[in-house]
Amino acid sequence: MEAVTIFADPQAYTDPERWHAVAARLRRDDPVARIEADGFDPF
């Protein structure tokens, strides 16, 4: 699973510790990520 999918996957929010760890990694490694997930307009 691509890290940015945490923003579009409702299941990702069920594990707040993992969610925040992935978000911290994204802020560090790719702070301006483009999210392209099925069923969503890119954001």
VENTAGI-V142039 format. One record per residue. OMEGA is omega in radians with two decimals (* if undefined). D_CENTER is the distance of its C-alpha to the mean C-alpha in whole Angstrom. Layout:
omega = {OMEGA/OMEGA}
d_center = {D_CENTER/D_CENTER}
This chain:
omega = {3.09/-3.06/-3.06/3.14/3.09/-3.12/-3.08/-3.09/-3.13/-3.13/-3.12/-3.11/3.14/3.12/-3.04/3.14/3.11/3.14/-3.11/3.09/3.11/3.13/3.10/3.11/3.11/3.11/-3.12/-2.98/-3.05/-2.99/3.10/-3.10/3.01/-3.09/3.09/-3.11/3.12/3.09/-3.13/2.94/3.11/3.09/*}
d_center = {10/8/5/3/4/3/4/7/8/10/11/8/10/13/13/12/13/11/8/9/10/7/6/10/10/8/10/13/13/11/11/12/9/10/8/10/10/13/15/13/15/13/11}
